[in-house]
């Protein structure tokens, strides 16, 4: 009996050393979770135990240290709740904490094992592989311009008999050029000319605004927009955005669609101060893919050389009721089992899920000092069990030598 008990202790200590050695070997593996061996005694129909056995190999899912890498595709889960959901080339779904990713030749975001990172794409609710752009972002024609201005109340009024002429600075008070874009992404210059009129009408100061697109009148009859300001300097008219349609803006060999533009002057003022302005417009030219970043909420955002951004998708994280029930499959990944339960999916930062830190990875959670201490303990345990076998051998030899 004693030999069997000692042998079970040797086997258990050996497996414990294997677990410790594996932890130490993976101390530099990104996203690795250290493990520990749990033991249980063995009893039969006897008051004396039959030895020990390894009951389970438990993994410690504590958070590892997050370190910056500078790689645009790297990402770290900043919290305990959540795992990356990936799909291998065969379609099997796996889960990992290793956030080292890259773009493959098919533009999928993958890890070193070729497993594709999944998330919610185009507002969908079913996780699917996320891709990075492979071409330019399409241009967008300008359709809305917001152009609040402050027109100088102390500026000299343009005499009533002076006709507006864009090449004659004496025929207008202020000029404001804005770049806008057509459906092909070509740039055009829209210039607004503000003309202060003498006198008041109904107690309001009036300005006429003329428009030139690439030097030509924006409308066929060169209609001006009348801007009126009350005694407090606030805009009273126009009350709504003004609309224009511009045609023949492209070349003969590459015509662009007509531009339908609305200009909103809401918030404009006439105060005694310098001419001031701010404006926004919603058009942009085509741009090349420049890189990507990831937000704390898991949004993967592509940036382009034209300054525009585009959301490629949103990461999906998975959490399990019983993490210990997950099955390690190698490559720093786990598979779902009946013991782990089904995954609870969610967006980072929502429903208790951890957030994401871009350009960073989560290091191994192996504590080298603790592992070295555990190694000494396992070694002493092995030596002690070997000593019980040696002692049993000596006792048996004594019995054999009795005469």
Backbone torsions as a table, in degrees:
resi	resn	phi	psi	omega
1	UNK	NA	-43.6	-176.2
2	UNK	-60.7	-35.9	178.7
3	UNK	-63.5	-43.0	-179.1
4	UNK	-64.3	-39.5	179.1
5	UNK	-65.5	-45.1	178.4
6	UNK	-63.5	-40.2	179.6
7	UNK	-64.1	-39.5	178.2
8	UNK	-63.3	-37.3	177.3
9	UNK	-65.4	-39.2	176.7
10	UNK	-62.5	-43.9	180.0
11	UNK	-63.6	-43.0	-179.6
12	UNK	-64.6	-44.6	179.1
13	UNK	-64.2	-36.8	178.8
14	UNK	-64.6	-43.1	178.1
15	UNK	-66.2	-36.6	176.7
16	UNK	-62.7	-40.9	176.2
17	UNK	-63.8	-36.3	176.9
18	UNK	-61.5	-43.6	179.8
19	UNK	-64.0	-44.7	179.3
20	UNK	-62.7	-43.7	178.3
21	UNK	-61.4	-38.6	178.2
22	UNK	-66.1	-39.0	176.8
23	UNK	-60.6	-47.5	-178.5
24	UNK	-64.6	-40.2	-179.8
25	UNK	-63.1	-28.8	-177.9
26	UNK	-104.1	21.2	-179.3
27	UNK	-64.1	-21.2	178.6
28	UNK	-107.4	8.9	179.7
29	UNK	-83.1	123.0	-177.8
30	UNK	-63.0	130.3	176.1
31	UNK	76.5	5.3	-178.5
32	UNK	-70.8	142.8	177.4
33	UNK	-114.8	121.9	-178.1
34	UNK	-64.8	153.9	-178.8
35	UNK	-122.6	164.0	175.6
36	UNK	-145.1	148.4	-179.3
37	UNK	-90.5	135.3	174.7
38	UNK	-108.6	137.1	-175.1
39	UNK	-113.0	156.5	176.7
40	UNK	-142.2	146.7	179.1
41	UNK	-78.8	161.8	-178.2
42	UNK	-120.4	125.2	178.9
43	UNK	-127.0	145.7	170.5
44	UNK	-119.5	-152.1	178.1
45	UNK	-80.5	60.9	-177.1
46	UNK	-154.1	149.5	177.3
47	UNK	-77.3	-16.0	179.2
48	UNK	-96.7	128.3	-178.6
49	UNK	-66.0	156.9	-179.9
50	UNK	-96.4	6.7	178.9
51	UNK	122.5	-152.1	-176.9
52	UNK	-129.9	165.6	176.8
53	UNK	-148.3	156.9	175.4
54	UNK	-81.5	112.5	-176.9
55	UNK	-79.1	-36.9	-177.6
56	UNK	-165.6	156.8	170.7
57	UNK	-109.7	105.7	-176.0
58	UNK	-96.6	136.0	177.2
59	UNK	-98.7	142.0	179.6
60	UNK	-95.8	111.6	-177.1
61	UNK	-91.4	32.4	175.6
62	UNK	-67.7	157.3	-176.4
63	UNK	-75.9	137.4	173.8
64	UNK	-90.3	169.6	179.8
65	UNK	-70.1	136.0	178.7
66	UNK	-92.4	127.2	-178.8
67	UNK	-125.6	142.7	179.6
68	UNK	-77.7	144.8	-179.5
69	UNK	-122.4	-27.5	-176.2
70	UNK	84.3	-7.5	178.6
71	UNK	-80.0	126.0	-174.7
72	UNK	-63.1	-23.5	-177.7
73	UNK	-93.3	-11.6	-179.6
74	UNK	-73.9	145.8	178.0
75	UNK	-153.1	146.6	-178.6
76	UNK	-123.8	141.9	175.3
77	UNK	-85.2	114.0	-174.7
78	UNK	-94.7	74.0	-178.5
79	UNK	157.0	167.9	-175.8
80	UNK	-82.2	-25.8	-171.4
81	UNK	-96.5	108.5	175.9
82	UNK	135.8	145.7	174.9
83	UNK	-140.5	149.4	174.9
84	UNK	-67.8	140.2	176.1
85	UNK	-102.6	121.2	-178.2
86	UNK	-128.3	157.2	177.1
87	UNK	-121.0	130.7	177.8
88	UNK	-81.0	169.4	-177.6
89	UNK	-56.5	-23.7	178.9
90	UNK	-85.8	-2.5	178.7
91	UNK	96.0	-4.1	179.4
92	UNK	-71.9	141.4	-178.8
93	UNK	-94.9	128.6	179.4
94	UNK	-128.0	169.9	-177.0
95	UNK	-134.4	140.9	-175.0
96	UNK	-151.3	158.9	172.0
97	UNK	-107.6	0.3	179.5
98	UNK	-79.3	114.1	-176.6
99	UNK	-99.7	22.8	176.0
100	UNK	-84.6	107.7	-177.4
101	UNK	-125.6	164.6	177.4
102	UNK	-153.6	171.9	178.0
103	UNK	-100.9	127.7	179.9
104	UNK	-87.3	-176.4	-175.3
105	UNK	-67.6	-18.7	177.2
106	UNK	-96.4	10.0	175.2
107	UNK	72.8	14.6	173.2
108	UNK	-83.3	148.7	173.5
109	UNK	-85.1	116.2	-173.1
110	UNK	-131.5	164.3	172.9
111	UNK	-98.5	-173.8	-175.6
112	UNK	-64.3	-23.2	179.2
113	UNK	-87.5	2.0	-179.8
114	UNK	81.3	9.4	179.4
115	UNK	-80.9	134.4	-173.2
116	UNK	-88.5	132.2	176.3
117	UNK	-71.7	136.5	-176.9
118	UNK	-115.9	158.8	178.6
119	UNK	-170.3	-170.5	178.8
120	UNK	-93.9	124.1	-175.7
121	UNK	-118.9	137.7	176.8
122	UNK	55.6	37.2	176.6
123	UNK	75.8	9.4	-179.3
124	UNK	-72.7	168.1	179.2
125	UNK	-115.3	-0.5	177.1
126	UNK	-107.8	124.0	-179.1
127	UNK	-60.4	138.4	176.2
128	UNK	-147.3	159.8	-177.5
129	UNK	-58.9	142.8	-179.0
130	UNK	-98.9	137.2	178.8
131	UNK	-118.4	157.3	173.5
132	UNK	-100.1	154.8	-177.0
133	UNK	-62.6	149.5	178.8
134	UNK	-115.9	-1.7	-178.2
135	UNK	-146.3	-166.7	-179.1
136	UNK	-77.1	154.9	171.4
137	UNK	-80.8	137.3	-178.0
138	UNK	-67.4	145.9	178.2
139	UNK	-71.4	164.7	176.9
140	UNK	-130.7	129.5	179.0
141	UNK	-73.9	143.6	177.4
142	UNK	-67.8	130.5	177.2
143	UNK	-128.2	-25.9	-179.0
144	UNK	-131.6	131.2	175.2
145	UNK	-124.2	129.6	173.1
146	UNK	-108.9	120.2	-169.9
147	UNK	-137.8	66.3	174.6
148	UNK	-71.5	136.8	-177.5
149	UNK	-134.3	160.1	166.0
150	UNK	-113.9	117.3	179.6
151	UNK	-96.3	131.1	-172.8
152	UNK	-65.8	115.2	-179.6
153	UNK	-66.8	-21.7	-177.7
154	UNK	-94.7	3.5	179.8
155	UNK	-67.2	152.2	178.4
156	UNK	-70.6	133.7	177.4
157	UNK	-73.0	145.0	177.4
158	UNK	-78.4	129.2	-179.2
159	UNK	-55.4	145.9	-175.1
160	UNK	-60.9	-30.4	-177.1
161	UNK	-84.8	0.1	-177.8
162	UNK	-89.0	115.5	178.6
163	UNK	-77.0	143.9	179.7
164	UNK	-68.5	134.6	176.7
165	UNK	-145.7	118.6	-174.3
166	UNK	-60.4	-24.4	-178.7
167	UNK	-92.0	-0.1	-179.8
168	UNK	-113.9	101.0	-177.9
169	UNK	-59.6	-21.5	-179.8
170	UNK	-76.6	-6.3	-177.9
171	UNK	-99.2	1.5	176.5
172	UNK	-146.5	162.6	-174.6
173	UNK	-96.2	-48.3	-179.5
174	UNK	-135.1	153.3	175.0
175	UNK	-131.3	140.2	-179.0
176	UNK	-135.8	103.8	177.1
177	UNK	-84.9	141.1	178.8
178	UNK	-135.2	135.9	173.4
179	UNK	-85.3	129.5	175.5
180	UNK	-126.7	171.8	-172.4
181	UNK	-131.5	145.6	176.2
182	UNK	-96.1	-174.1	-175.1
183	UNK	-67.2	-16.7	178.2
184	UNK	-96.0	-1.1	-179.6
185	UNK	86.8	8.0	177.9
186	UNK	-75.5	145.8	-178.5
187	UNK	-89.6	136.0	175.2
188	UNK	-130.9	150.8	179.4
189	UNK	-104.6	119.4	174.1
190	UNK	-104.0	120.6	-179.0
191	UNK	-112.8	129.9	176.4
192	UNK	-102.7	129.2	179.1
193	UNK	-112.7	121.0	-177.9
194	UNK	-102.4	123.8	-176.4
195	UNK	-116.6	115.4	178.7
196	UNK	-80.3	129.3	-179.7
197	UNK	-98.1	146.4	-179.6
198	UNK	-74.2	149.0	176.1
199	UNK	76.1	-179.5	178.8
200	UNK	-127.5	155.1	176.9
201	UNK	-125.2	115.1	-178.4
202	UNK	62.4	31.2	179.4
203	UNK	80.0	8.0	-178.6
204	UNK	-112.6	142.2	172.2
205	UNK	-85.2	141.7	-173.1
206	UNK	-123.8	141.5	174.0
207	UNK	-129.7	142.4	173.0
208	UNK	-105.9	134.3	-179.0
209	UNK	-113.5	122.2	177.5
210	UNK	-107.7	156.7	-174.2
211	UNK	-128.8	137.8	174.1
212	UNK	-130.0	129.4	176.3
213	UNK	-111.4	113.1	-174.7
214	UNK	55.3	35.6	177.3
215	UNK	87.7	-9.3	-178.7
216	UNK	-106.2	151.5	178.2
217	UNK	-56.4	139.8	-178.4
218	UNK	-69.6	-34.0	178.4
219	UNK	-117.3	158.2	-175.1
220	UNK	-62.6	-40.3	-178.4
221	UNK	-94.2	9.6	177.2
222	UNK	52.5	49.5	-178.7
223	UNK	-70.1	135.6	176.8
224	UNK	-96.8	150.3	175.7
225	UNK	-98.1	125.2	179.6
226	UNK	-86.5	121.5	175.8
227	UNK	-107.4	125.7	-177.9
228	UNK	-118.4	142.1	-178.7
229	UNK	-127.9	137.7	178.7
230	UNK	-79.7	178.7	-178.9
231	UNK	-59.3	-25.2	179.3
232	UNK	-83.9	-3.1	179.2
233	UNK	89.3	2.3	-179.4
234	UNK	-89.4	150.7	-178.7
235	UNK	-69.6	129.8	176.5
236	UNK	-111.0	-22.0	177.4
237	UNK	-154.7	145.6	0.8
238	UNK	-74.4	148.6	-178.2
239	UNK	-81.6	-18.8	-178.1
240	UNK	-129.5	161.2	176.4
241	UNK	-58.4	148.0	178.3
242	UNK	-97.9	148.4	-174.7
243	UNK	-120.3	145.0	176.8
244	UNK	-139.8	155.4	172.4
245	UNK	-126.1	125.1	179.6
246	UNK	-112.3	127.2	179.2
247	UNK	-115.2	170.2	177.8
248	UNK	53.9	48.8	-178.7
249	UNK	-99.7	-10.0	179.9
250	UNK	-102.6	177.8	175.6
251	UNK	-80.1	164.8	-178.9
252	UNK	-63.8	-32.9	-177.8
253	UNK	-89.8	-6.4	176.8
254	UNK	-150.5	69.4	-177.5
255	UNK	-67.9	141.8	177.1
256	UNK	-101.7	160.0	177.7
257	UNK	-66.9	152.4	176.5
258	UNK	-58.1	147.1	178.8
259	UNK	-94.2	120.5	174.3
260	UNK	-105.1	108.5	-170.1
261	UNK	-118.8	136.9	168.6
262	UNK	-115.6	136.2	179.7
263	UNK	-117.9	125.1	-177.8
264	UNK	-107.4	116.7	179.1
265	UNK	-98.4	11.8	-179.9
266	UNK	-54.8	135.4	-178.1
267	UNK	91.0	-0.3	178.6
268	UNK	-71.9	152.9	-177.4
269	UNK	-137.8	162.1	170.1
270	UNK	-126.3	88.7	179.7
271	UNK	-111.1	162.7	177.2
272	UNK	-78.0	82.1	-178.8
273	UNK	-165.0	178.6	-178.5
274	UNK	-64.3	155.2	173.3
275	UNK	-62.2	125.8	-179.3
276	UNK	-136.3	152.0	-177.1
277	UNK	-154.9	161.1	166.9
278	UNK	-151.2	148.8	-177.7
279	UNK	-153.0	154.4	172.7
280	UNK	-135.7	150.2	174.5
281	UNK	-144.0	149.4	-168.6
282	UNK	-95.5	8.4	179.7
283	UNK	-94.9	161.7	175.7
284	UNK	-160.8	157.0	178.0
285	UNK	-81.2	171.8	175.3
286	UNK	-67.3	150.0	179.4
287	UNK	-142.0	153.0	178.7
288	UNK	-89.8	149.9	178.2
289	UNK	-63.9	128.5	-176.9
290	UNK	-112.3	-28.0	-178.2
291	UNK	165.6	-179.5	-179.5
292	UNK	-138.3	160.0	176.7
293	UNK	-142.7	165.2	179.9
294	UNK	-128.7	135.2	-179.1
295	UNK	-89.9	168.1	-179.6
296	UNK	-62.0	-28.6	179.9
297	UNK	-86.8	9.1	176.7
298	UNK	88.1	2.9	178.4
299	UNK	-71.7	125.7	177.5
300	UNK	-97.4	116.3	-170.2
301	UNK	-115.8	125.5	175.5
302	UNK	-92.9	139.2	176.8
303	UNK	-113.0	149.0	-175.4
304	UNK	-125.1	161.9	-176.0
305	UNK	-67.3	-15.5	178.1
306	UNK	-89.0	7.4	178.5
307	UNK	88.1	-3.8	-179.4
308	UNK	-85.9	158.9	175.9
309	UNK	-127.8	158.1	-179.4
310	UNK	-145.9	130.0	178.6
311	UNK	-78.6	119.7	-178.9
312	UNK	-82.6	-26.2	-177.6
313	UNK	164.1	178.9	179.4
314	UNK	-125.2	129.0	178.9
315	UNK	-58.3	148.4	171.1
316	UNK	-116.2	131.8	175.9
317	UNK	-107.0	153.5	-179.7
318	UNK	-123.6	142.4	175.7
319	UNK	-133.6	150.9	-176.7
320	UNK	-124.2	146.4	178.3
321	UNK	-64.1	-34.6	-179.7
322	UNK	-130.0	92.9	-179.5
323	UNK	-63.8	-31.5	180.0
324	UNK	-66.6	-17.9	178.9
325	UNK	-80.8	-7.9	178.3
326	UNK	-67.9	148.0	-179.4
327	UNK	-101.8	118.8	175.7
328	UNK	-67.4	131.9	-178.8
329	UNK	-118.8	7.8	-178.5
330	UNK	86.1	167.8	-178.0
331	UNK	65.9	24.7	178.9
332	UNK	63.3	34.8	-177.8
333	UNK	-131.7	159.1	177.8
334	UNK	-128.2	155.4	177.5
335	UNK	-117.5	150.4	178.3
336	UNK	-69.4	143.2	175.4
337	UNK	-134.1	174.4	177.0
338	UNK	-64.7	-32.9	-179.3
339	UNK	-71.5	-32.3	-178.9
340	UNK	-76.5	-26.0	-174.3
341	UNK	83.4	170.4	179.9
342	UNK	-74.2	150.1	-179.1
343	UNK	-72.2	144.0	170.5
344	UNK	-99.0	115.7	-175.7
345	UNK	-95.3	148.5	178.8
346	UNK	-169.0	163.9	177.6
347	UNK	-81.8	142.1	178.3
348	UNK	-53.8	136.9	178.9
349	UNK	83.8	-3.5	-179.3
350	UNK	-118.3	148.4	176.8
351	UNK	54.2	38.4	176.7
352	UNK	82.6	-1.6	179.3
353	UNK	-71.2	152.8	177.1
354	UNK	-68.2	163.3	175.1
355	UNK	-92.5	175.4	-177.2
356	UNK	-116.3	140.0	173.1
357	UNK	-116.6	120.1	-178.5
358	UNK	-80.5	162.5	-179.8
359	UNK	54.9	35.6	-178.5
360	UNK	-152.4	163.8	176.0
361	UNK	-136.5	159.6	176.4
362	UNK	-94.6	120.9	-178.8
363	UNK	-74.2	168.2	175.3
364	UNK	-59.2	147.1	178.2
365	UNK	-95.5	18.5	178.5
366	UNK	-70.0	126.9	174.7
367	UNK	-96.9	103.2	-173.7
368	UNK	-60.6	-38.4	180.0
369	UNK	-62.5	-44.6	179.8
370	UNK	-65.7	-39.4	-179.4
371	UNK	-65.0	-38.4	179.1
372	UNK	-66.6	-38.4	175.7
373	UNK	-64.6	-44.1	178.4
374	UNK	-61.0	-34.9	178.7
375	UNK	-64.6	-42.3	178.5
376	UNK	-62.6	-43.1	179.8
377	UNK	-62.7	-44.6	179.8
378	UNK	-64.3	-37.6	178.5
379	UNK	-64.5	-43.2	178.4
380	UNK	-65.5	-37.7	177.5
381	UNK	-62.5	-43.3	178.3
382	UNK	-60.6	-45.3	-179.2
383	UNK	-63.2	-39.5	-179.3
384	UNK	-65.6	-41.3	178.9
385	UNK	-67.7	-36.7	175.6
386	UNK	-63.3	-35.5	179.2
387	UNK	-67.9	-35.8	178.4
388	UNK	-64.8	-38.2	177.6
389	UNK	-65.4	-42.2	179.3
390	UNK	-63.3	-40.7	-179.9
391	UNK	-66.2	-42.9	177.5
392	UNK	-60.6	-39.9	178.1
393	UNK	-62.1	-41.7	-180.0
394	UNK	-66.4	-40.4	178.5
395	UNK	-63.5	-44.5	180.0
396	UNK	-64.1	-38.6	178.8
397	UNK	-66.1	-35.2	177.7
398	UNK	-64.5	-42.1	179.0
399	UNK	-63.3	-40.3	-179.2
400	UNK	-65.3	-33.4	-174.8
401	UNK	-84.1	-2.3	178.6
402	UNK	-67.6	132.8	-179.8
403	UNK	-121.8	NA	NA
